[in-house]
Amino acid sequence: MENGPRTINDLKLINAGKILENNKTLAECRSAICDLSGVTTMHVVVKPPSQDRGIDKEEGRVRNGERKRKER
């Protein structure tokens, strides 16, 4: 998956307006308003992939927008 999350830090899980901690299970994050035995709506936010700072060989330029000088 090219544009998908690469690590757990690329995801945010939100329940009842609260961002849950990545190092805990859902059971550990459970609050009084969240009963895991019933229906629960959660939101997942995926951090956009960061642009790699490298040279795009086909375009002949640096990926962050700066032009690359041609070497002779």
C-alpha positions in Angstrom: 0.0 0.0 0.0 1.9 3.0 -1.3 -0.1 5.8 0.5 -1.2 3.8 3.5 0.1 4.2 7.0 3.6 2.7 7.6 3.6 2.7 11.4 1.1 2.9 14.3 2.2 6.6 14.7 0.6 7.4 11.3 -2.8 6.6 12.8 -5.1 8.3 15.3 -8.1 6.5 16.7 -10.8 8.8 18.1 -13.7 7.8 20.4 -16.2 10.2 21.9 -14.0 13.1 20.8 -11.0 11.7 22.6 -7.8 10.7 20.8 -6.8 7.3 22.1 -3.2 6.4 23.0 -1.4 4.2 20.5 0.3 2.1 23.3 -2.9 1.0 24.9 -5.6 -1.5 23.9 -9.2 -0.5 23.4 -10.1 -2.2 26.7 -7.5 -0.1 28.5 -8.8 3.1 26.9 -12.4 2.3 27.7 -14.4 5.1 29.5 -17.8 5.2 31.2 -19.4 6.4 28.0 -17.9 3.7 25.8 -19.3 0.2 26.3 -17.4 -2.2 24.1 -20.3 -4.7 24.3 -22.6 -2.3 22.5 -22.4 -0.4 19.3 -19.5 2.1 19.3 -18.6 4.6 16.6 -14.9 5.4 16.2 -13.0 7.5 13.8 -9.6 6.7 12.3 -7.4 9.6 11.0 -4.5 8.6 8.8 -1.6 11.0 8.7 -0.7 11.8 5.1 2.6 10.3 3.9 5.5 12.7 4.3 7.3 13.6 1.1 10.6 11.9 0.8 13.5 14.3 0.3 15.3 12.7 -2.5 15.9 13.0 -6.2 13.2 12.1 -8.7 15.3 10.6 -11.4 12.7 10.9 -14.2 12.0 14.6 -13.5 15.7 15.5 -12.8 14.8 17.6 -9.8 14.7 17.4 -6.0 11.2 16.3 -4.8 10.7 19.2 -2.5 10.5 21.5 -5.5 14.0 22.8 -5.8 15.7 22.3 -9.2 18.6 20.0 -9.5 21.7 21.3 -11.4 22.7 19.1 -14.3 26.1 17.5 -13.8 28.5 17.4 -16.7 
